[in-house]
């Protein structure tokens, strides 16, 4: 039997990386929460709903901008011989090029397809922030995690939201009147500056040539990243498309109160994201050594236990939401309570999905996530006109449960296959 390295099984190393990444993500969440409170109070529920619903259209495409390069980097660093020469430079260049193309596509498509949205110039600014700056910073953070530099990843992951918050605070300090256009300007400028700083740091840490590693072409990266990008597009799509649909079908006010509740509950997903991101490189290695089940059991139990506790916590904090965001967001308290059930479902889904990918089931996961996206759109179109935001939440919960079940069934079948 092949010898199993300590990096594959020792949960202590994974635990430390998870704690460091969680710390960074919690820091990012606090910055995002502060940003959410500042801009929602400044713009009001309708203004915030218009901004957030329009930004959700850009967020839908952000997985394509990253093109799965974080996962590709982690996968290649787990292969013997260690890594690929010049990998980071090619990854960063690819992310930038794809992001710029997608930003142009987004501006054209939204100007035609969205009846309720911000104007074209502001959409272009948001597109640069969400499809160029943020994906580059996120891929750099994932690459640092793959290099066991979770300490630096914890810092870089907060750079973009910190810059965005600083821009919003400058608007308040200057006494600017509430304006979606002014917010779009600072949102974009802060994002680009922060991403540039992260790119410089990543280049210094990740640019060293790999020992014994072969060079990799951009064509190879495009091919390897395509399944990850498509899967992430479908996976993020089912969690973001409802913001766009609520804005179009229920109006900016409903979109504002729902998005605020969704972002609050999303903060509770941070430890799950940290655990999955840190476990993925180890799951790749463990699967190659035949030890994937042992590590997966620990990761899954930890994720589900946390998810249940976090869901209960969401119920406890729900009444506080209107006190934080203002009277315009009274309905958000009810939405937070409903979304509490979403957290443990996400834990079950994400742990199963990561294991499926590590076991070589990238294409299978892609099919599952695409089906989930189609299902949530169909349910939203059916339930939103009848139940409003409650219909969107019901669709999200149903699809998350189905996605979790499908990922685990596919994993079990893959492992039982000869």
Backbone torsions as a table, in degrees:
resi	resn	phi	psi	omega
1	UNK	NA	140.1	-179.0
2	UNK	-64.6	144.5	179.8
3	UNK	-73.0	135.2	-177.0
4	UNK	-97.9	120.6	-177.4
5	UNK	-73.2	157.8	-179.2
6	UNK	-63.4	-31.5	-178.4
7	UNK	-68.5	-18.8	-178.2
8	UNK	-83.6	-35.1	-170.1
9	UNK	-116.2	-25.5	-171.2
10	UNK	-69.9	111.1	-175.9
11	UNK	-69.5	-21.4	177.8
12	UNK	-60.2	-44.6	177.6
13	UNK	-64.2	-42.8	176.4
14	UNK	-63.2	-40.3	179.9
15	UNK	-62.8	-43.2	179.2
16	UNK	-64.1	-43.6	178.2
17	UNK	-63.0	-39.1	179.1
18	UNK	-64.4	-42.0	179.2
19	UNK	-63.1	-43.6	179.8
20	UNK	-64.4	-45.8	179.7
21	UNK	-65.7	-40.7	177.1
22	UNK	-60.3	-41.1	177.4
23	UNK	-59.1	-44.4	177.9
24	UNK	-64.6	-42.9	-179.8
25	UNK	-69.1	-33.8	175.4
26	UNK	-67.1	-40.0	175.1
27	UNK	-60.5	-43.4	177.0
28	UNK	-62.8	-40.4	-179.0
29	UNK	-64.4	-39.7	177.7
30	UNK	-63.1	-40.7	177.3
31	UNK	-65.8	-42.0	178.3
32	UNK	-65.8	-38.0	178.4
33	UNK	-64.7	-43.0	177.7
34	UNK	-62.8	-41.4	178.3
35	UNK	-62.1	-43.6	179.2
36	UNK	-61.5	-45.4	-179.6
37	UNK	-64.0	-44.9	-177.8
38	UNK	-62.0	-50.8	-173.8
39	UNK	-76.5	-30.4	178.7
40	UNK	-70.3	-39.9	176.6
41	UNK	-68.4	-34.5	-178.2
42	UNK	-72.9	-43.4	-175.9
43	UNK	-90.1	-23.9	-172.2
44	UNK	82.6	169.2	-174.0
45	UNK	-63.7	-39.7	-178.8
46	UNK	-70.5	-45.4	178.8
47	UNK	-64.1	-42.5	178.2
48	UNK	-66.2	-39.7	178.4
49	UNK	-61.3	-39.6	178.1
50	UNK	-64.2	-44.9	179.6
51	UNK	-66.3	-50.1	-175.4
52	UNK	-67.9	-39.3	179.1
53	UNK	-66.2	-36.5	176.9
54	UNK	-70.7	-41.8	178.6
55	UNK	-63.6	-31.7	179.3
56	UNK	-60.7	-31.1	177.2
57	UNK	-63.4	-37.8	176.7
58	UNK	-71.9	-40.4	-179.4
59	UNK	-61.8	-32.1	178.0
60	UNK	-56.9	-36.1	-176.9
61	UNK	-91.4	-7.8	-174.4
62	UNK	-59.9	-32.2	175.9
63	UNK	-61.8	-31.7	176.4
64	UNK	-69.4	-33.6	179.0
65	UNK	-64.5	-42.3	177.0
66	UNK	-72.8	-25.2	176.9
67	UNK	52.5	31.8	177.1
68	UNK	66.8	18.7	-173.8
69	UNK	-69.1	-26.6	175.5
70	UNK	-64.4	-44.7	179.1
71	UNK	-69.5	-38.0	178.3
72	UNK	-62.9	-43.3	178.5
73	UNK	-60.0	-45.9	-180.0
74	UNK	-62.6	-41.6	-180.0
75	UNK	-62.9	-46.1	-177.9
76	UNK	-68.8	-33.2	178.4
77	UNK	-70.8	-19.4	178.8
78	UNK	-87.7	-6.0	-177.6
79	UNK	-88.7	144.3	170.4
80	UNK	-88.1	139.4	-8.9
81	UNK	-68.5	159.7	-169.1
82	UNK	-60.6	117.3	167.1
83	UNK	75.8	-173.1	-179.6
84	UNK	-136.4	137.1	-178.1
85	UNK	-64.1	135.5	177.5
86	UNK	65.4	21.4	-173.9
87	UNK	-63.1	-47.2	-175.1
88	UNK	-63.1	-41.7	-179.1
89	UNK	-60.1	-42.5	-179.8
90	UNK	-70.2	-38.2	177.8
91	UNK	-62.2	-48.0	-178.3
92	UNK	-63.2	-42.5	179.8
93	UNK	-62.6	-41.7	-179.3
94	UNK	-65.3	-43.2	179.9
95	UNK	-61.1	-42.6	-179.8
96	UNK	-64.5	-45.4	-177.5
97	UNK	-64.9	-45.9	-179.7
98	UNK	-64.6	-41.1	-179.3
99	UNK	-60.6	-42.1	179.9
100	UNK	-65.4	-40.5	178.1
101	UNK	-63.6	-44.9	-179.1
102	UNK	-66.3	-34.2	177.9
103	UNK	-61.1	-43.0	178.6
104	UNK	-65.4	-41.7	179.4
105	UNK	-62.6	-42.8	-178.2
106	UNK	-60.6	-44.5	-178.2
107	UNK	-60.7	-42.4	-179.3
108	UNK	-67.4	-46.7	-175.2
109	UNK	-66.1	-46.0	-177.7
110	UNK	-67.6	-31.5	178.9
111	UNK	-66.5	-23.1	179.8
112	UNK	-97.8	-40.7	-167.5
113	UNK	-93.3	-22.9	-175.7
114	UNK	-103.5	117.4	179.2
115	UNK	-75.2	-35.1	179.3
116	UNK	-112.3	114.1	-177.0
117	UNK	-167.8	173.4	172.1
118	UNK	-78.3	170.7	-175.9
119	UNK	-73.7	171.3	-170.7
120	UNK	-62.7	-43.1	-178.9
121	UNK	-62.5	-42.6	179.6
122	UNK	-68.9	-36.0	176.4
123	UNK	-64.0	-35.7	177.5
124	UNK	-64.2	-40.0	178.3
125	UNK	-64.5	-44.8	178.5
126	UNK	-64.6	-37.0	179.1
127	UNK	-62.1	-42.2	177.8
128	UNK	-63.8	-39.0	-179.1
129	UNK	-68.2	-45.1	-172.5
130	UNK	-88.6	-24.0	-174.1
131	UNK	-110.7	-10.8	177.3
132	UNK	-117.8	-58.4	-173.6
133	UNK	-70.1	-54.6	-174.4
134	UNK	-64.8	-44.0	178.0
135	UNK	-60.4	-37.8	178.8
136	UNK	-63.3	-44.2	178.9
137	UNK	-65.4	-39.3	-179.3
138	UNK	-67.7	-41.1	178.3
139	UNK	-65.5	-39.6	176.8
140	UNK	-60.8	-41.3	179.5
141	UNK	-64.3	-43.4	179.0
142	UNK	-65.6	-36.2	177.3
143	UNK	-65.8	-38.5	177.0
144	UNK	-65.0	-38.0	175.4
145	UNK	-62.2	-42.2	180.0
146	UNK	-63.1	-28.4	177.8
147	UNK	-88.9	13.2	-178.9
148	UNK	63.0	29.7	175.7
149	UNK	-111.3	56.2	179.4
150	UNK	-63.5	-22.9	178.2
151	UNK	-65.5	-45.9	177.7
152	UNK	-71.8	-35.4	177.5
153	UNK	-60.8	-36.3	179.5
154	UNK	-63.6	-28.2	178.8
155	UNK	-82.0	-47.3	-174.6
156	UNK	-66.3	-29.2	-176.6
157	UNK	-68.3	-17.6	-178.8
158	UNK	-98.0	-3.7	-172.0
159	UNK	-64.3	-48.5	-176.8
160	UNK	-65.4	-49.8	179.0
161	UNK	-62.9	-31.9	177.4
162	UNK	-64.2	-42.0	179.5
163	UNK	-68.0	-37.2	178.2
164	UNK	-65.1	-42.6	178.1
165	UNK	-62.9	-41.6	179.0
166	UNK	-59.8	-40.9	178.8
167	UNK	-64.1	-41.9	179.3
168	UNK	-65.2	-40.4	178.5
169	UNK	-65.3	-33.7	176.2
170	UNK	-63.9	-38.4	177.0
171	UNK	-61.8	-44.1	179.3
172	UNK	-65.4	-43.1	-178.7
173	UNK	-63.4	-32.4	179.9
174	UNK	-80.9	-4.6	179.9
175	UNK	71.7	27.7	-178.4
176	UNK	-67.0	143.2	175.8
177	UNK	-70.5	148.5	179.1
178	UNK	-53.0	126.4	-175.4
179	UNK	-156.2	122.1	175.8
180	UNK	-63.7	-35.7	179.5
181	UNK	-62.9	-47.1	179.7
182	UNK	-62.0	-39.7	179.0
183	UNK	-65.4	-40.4	178.5
184	UNK	-61.4	-37.8	178.2
185	UNK	-62.8	-50.6	-178.7
186	UNK	-70.3	-33.0	178.4
187	UNK	-60.2	-43.9	-178.9
188	UNK	-73.3	-48.0	-177.0
189	UNK	-61.4	-45.4	179.2
190	UNK	-62.6	-41.1	-178.9
191	UNK	-63.1	-44.9	-178.2
192	UNK	-66.6	-41.9	178.7
193	UNK	-63.4	-44.3	-179.5
194	UNK	-65.8	-42.6	179.7
195	UNK	-62.8	-37.3	177.6
196	UNK	-63.1	-41.7	178.6
197	UNK	-64.6	-42.0	178.5
198	UNK	-63.8	-40.4	-179.9
199	UNK	-62.6	-39.1	177.8
200	UNK	-63.6	-45.1	178.5
201	UNK	-62.4	-46.0	-178.9
202	UNK	-62.2	-37.6	179.6
203	UNK	-62.1	-39.2	-179.6
204	UNK	-69.0	-35.9	-175.5
205	UNK	-85.6	-36.8	-169.8
206	UNK	-104.0	-5.7	-171.4
207	UNK	-83.0	-6.2	-179.6
208	UNK	-62.7	136.0	-179.1
209	UNK	-64.7	142.1	-179.4
210	UNK	-73.1	141.8	179.2
211	UNK	-80.3	115.3	179.3
212	UNK	78.7	0.2	-178.3
213	UNK	-87.1	145.2	178.6
214	UNK	-89.7	155.4	177.0
215	UNK	-69.2	151.6	-179.4
216	UNK	-124.3	137.2	-178.0
217	UNK	-87.1	161.8	176.9
218	UNK	-65.7	-31.5	177.6
219	UNK	-63.2	-41.8	177.2
220	UNK	-62.6	-42.3	179.9
221	UNK	-64.1	-41.5	177.7
222	UNK	-60.4	-42.8	-179.5
223	UNK	-65.6	-45.3	-177.8
224	UNK	-70.5	-33.4	-176.9
225	UNK	-81.9	-18.7	-174.9
226	UNK	-56.2	-47.9	178.8
227	UNK	-62.3	-38.9	178.3
228	UNK	-64.7	-44.0	-178.6
229	UNK	-63.7	-45.4	-179.5
230	UNK	-64.5	-40.5	178.8
231	UNK	-65.1	-44.3	179.3
232	UNK	-65.5	-36.3	178.0
233	UNK	-61.0	-46.1	179.1
234	UNK	-68.4	-41.6	-178.0
235	UNK	-65.6	-42.8	178.2
236	UNK	-75.8	-29.5	-178.8
237	UNK	-60.9	-42.3	-177.6
238	UNK	-68.5	-21.4	179.0
239	UNK	-93.6	-10.9	-176.6
240	UNK	-118.9	-25.2	-175.5
241	UNK	-61.6	-27.7	-178.3
242	UNK	-67.4	-26.5	177.6
243	UNK	-64.6	-43.3	178.5
244	UNK	-65.1	-42.8	-178.5
245	UNK	-68.4	-38.4	176.8
246	UNK	-62.9	-42.1	178.3
247	UNK	-60.2	-43.0	-177.0
248	UNK	-75.1	-39.0	-171.4
249	UNK	-98.1	-25.4	-176.6
250	UNK	-119.2	-8.4	176.2
251	UNK	98.9	166.9	-175.1
252	UNK	-66.4	-35.9	-179.6
253	UNK	-62.9	-46.7	178.0
254	UNK	-64.0	-40.5	178.9
255	UNK	-62.2	-37.9	179.9
256	UNK	-66.4	-47.1	-178.4
257	UNK	-69.0	-36.7	179.1
258	UNK	-70.2	-45.1	-178.8
259	UNK	-62.7	-39.2	177.9
260	UNK	-60.5	-45.5	179.0
261	UNK	-63.7	-41.7	-179.7
262	UNK	-62.7	-43.3	-179.2
263	UNK	-66.6	-35.3	177.5
264	UNK	-62.1	-49.1	-178.9
265	UNK	-68.6	-30.9	179.1
266	UNK	-61.0	-29.1	177.4
267	UNK	-59.3	-34.6	-178.1
268	UNK	-70.2	-12.4	178.7
269	UNK	-83.8	-6.9	-172.2
270	UNK	-58.1	-49.7	178.7
271	UNK	-61.0	-31.7	176.8
272	UNK	-65.5	-46.0	178.0
273	UNK	-60.6	-43.7	-179.6
274	UNK	-62.5	-44.5	-179.4
275	UNK	-63.8	-45.2	-178.7
276	UNK	-65.9	-43.2	-179.9
277	UNK	-62.6	-39.8	-179.6
278	UNK	-76.4	-27.8	-178.4
279	UNK	-81.9	-22.9	-173.9
280	UNK	-59.6	-49.4	178.0
281	UNK	-59.9	-36.5	179.8
282	UNK	-71.7	-34.6	176.9
283	UNK	-66.6	-38.7	174.7
284	UNK	-56.7	-49.8	-178.0
285	UNK	-66.9	-41.1	-178.1
286	UNK	-65.5	-37.9	178.1
287	UNK	-63.8	-38.0	178.3
288	UNK	-67.9	-27.6	179.2
289	UNK	-93.6	1.3	179.3
290	UNK	77.5	21.0	-176.9
291	UNK	-119.7	22.9	-175.5
292	UNK	-65.3	-33.8	-176.6
293	UNK	-63.7	-41.8	-177.5
294	UNK	-61.7	-49.0	-179.5
295	UNK	-68.6	-40.9	-178.4
296	UNK	-61.2	-39.0	-179.9
297	UNK	-59.2	-44.0	-179.7
298	UNK	-66.4	-44.6	-179.5
299	UNK	-62.4	-44.4	-176.9
300	UNK	-66.4	-45.5	179.8
301	UNK	-61.6	-42.1	178.8
302	UNK	-63.9	-42.7	-178.2
303	UNK	-65.3	-44.0	-177.8
304	UNK	-68.9	-42.1	178.5
305	UNK	-59.5	-44.5	177.8
306	UNK	-64.7	-42.6	-177.9
307	UNK	-58.5	-41.5	178.3
308	UNK	-64.4	-44.0	179.4
309	UNK	-64.6	-41.1	-178.9
310	UNK	-67.9	-34.8	176.8
311	UNK	-62.2	-41.2	176.4
312	UNK	-66.0	-36.5	178.7
313	UNK	-64.0	-36.6	178.3
314	UNK	-60.6	-39.8	177.3
315	UNK	-62.1	-37.6	-176.8
316	UNK	-70.8	-36.7	-174.7
317	UNK	-90.3	-9.0	-175.4
318	UNK	-53.1	-44.6	-178.5
319	UNK	-63.4	-17.4	-177.9
320	UNK	-81.7	-16.1	-172.8
321	UNK	-58.8	-48.2	179.1
322	UNK	-64.4	-27.9	177.9
323	UNK	-67.1	-31.9	-178.3
324	UNK	-82.8	-45.2	-172.8
325	UNK	-93.3	-19.2	179.8
326	UNK	112.5	167.4	-174.7
327	UNK	-63.0	-26.6	178.5
328	UNK	-59.9	-21.1	-173.5
329	UNK	-108.2	29.1	-179.7
330	UNK	-59.4	-39.4	-178.8
331	UNK	-66.1	-21.1	-177.6
332	UNK	-62.8	-28.9	-179.6
333	UNK	-61.0	-44.4	178.8
334	UNK	-64.8	-39.2	-179.3
335	UNK	-66.9	-36.9	177.6
336	UNK	-62.7	-41.1	178.6
337	UNK	-61.8	-43.9	178.9
338	UNK	-64.7	-38.0	-177.4
339	UNK	-76.0	-10.2	177.3
340	UNK	-57.6	-33.2	179.3
341	UNK	-70.9	-14.9	-177.8
342	UNK	-72.8	-32.4	-172.0
343	UNK	-63.2	-52.4	179.0
344	UNK	-64.0	-29.7	176.5
345	UNK	-66.2	-38.8	176.5
346	UNK	-63.4	-41.2	179.3
347	UNK	-59.8	-44.6	-180.0
348	UNK	-67.3	-41.4	-179.4
349	UNK	-65.9	-50.2	-173.5
350	UNK	-69.0	-37.2	178.3
351	UNK	-67.0	-41.8	177.4
352	UNK	-66.9	-38.4	-179.7
353	UNK	-66.8	-42.3	178.6
354	UNK	-62.7	-42.6	178.8
355	UNK	-64.5	-38.0	179.2
356	UNK	-64.5	-42.2	178.3
357	UNK	-64.7	-45.9	-179.1
358	UNK	-63.0	-29.3	179.5
359	UNK	-82.7	5.0	177.9
360	UNK	93.8	12.4	-177.4
361	UNK	-98.6	42.5	-179.1
362	UNK	-61.2	-44.5	-178.6
363	UNK	-66.7	-36.8	178.2
364	UNK	-64.7	-44.3	178.7
365	UNK	-62.9	-39.2	178.0
366	UNK	-57.5	-46.3	178.9
367	UNK	-60.6	-39.6	179.5
368	UNK	-64.5	-46.3	-177.0
369	UNK	-68.3	-37.7	177.5
370	UNK	-63.1	-42.4	177.0
371	UNK	-62.1	-38.7	177.9
372	UNK	-63.7	-40.6	178.1
373	UNK	-63.1	-44.9	178.2
374	UNK	-61.8	-38.5	-178.9
375	UNK	-66.9	-42.0	-177.0
376	UNK	-69.7	-36.0	176.6
377	UNK	-63.8	-45.9	180.0
378	UNK	-61.9	-43.6	179.7
379	UNK	-66.9	-39.1	178.1
380	UNK	-61.6	-45.1	-178.9
381	UNK	-64.4	-30.4	-179.9
382	UNK	-81.9	-38.2	-171.1
383	UNK	-96.2	-30.2	-177.8
384	UNK	-59.1	-46.6	-180.0
385	UNK	-63.4	-25.1	-177.9
386	UNK	-90.9	-46.7	-171.7
387	UNK	-111.6	-3.8	-178.3
388	UNK	67.8	-141.0	-177.0
389	UNK	-60.6	-35.6	178.1
390	UNK	-58.6	-32.8	176.7
391	UNK	-67.4	-39.5	177.9
392	UNK	-64.0	-40.1	179.8
393	UNK	-68.3	-40.9	177.7
394	UNK	-60.6	-41.3	178.5
395	UNK	-63.8	-40.8	179.9
396	UNK	-63.4	-45.7	-179.1
397	UNK	-64.6	-43.0	-179.2
398	UNK	-63.3	-43.2	-178.4
399	UNK	-69.8	-37.1	178.6
400	UNK	-62.7	-42.3	178.6
401	UNK	-63.7	-42.4	179.9
402	UNK	-66.8	-39.2	179.0
403	UNK	-65.4	-42.7	178.1
404	UNK	-60.9	-46.7	-179.6
405	UNK	-61.2	-43.7	-177.9
406	UNK	-64.8	-40.5	-179.5
407	UNK	-64.2	-43.7	-178.0
408	UNK	-70.9	-37.5	176.9
409	UNK	-64.2	-42.9	179.8
410	UNK	-64.1	-39.0	178.9
411	UNK	-64.7	-45.5	179.9
412	UNK	-62.3	-42.1	178.5
413	UNK	-64.8	-38.2	-179.2
414	UNK	-66.0	-38.7	-178.6
415	UNK	-76.3	-25.0	178.3
416	UNK	-84.4	-16.3	-178.6
417	UNK	-67.9	142.9	-179.5
418	UNK	-68.4	NA	NA
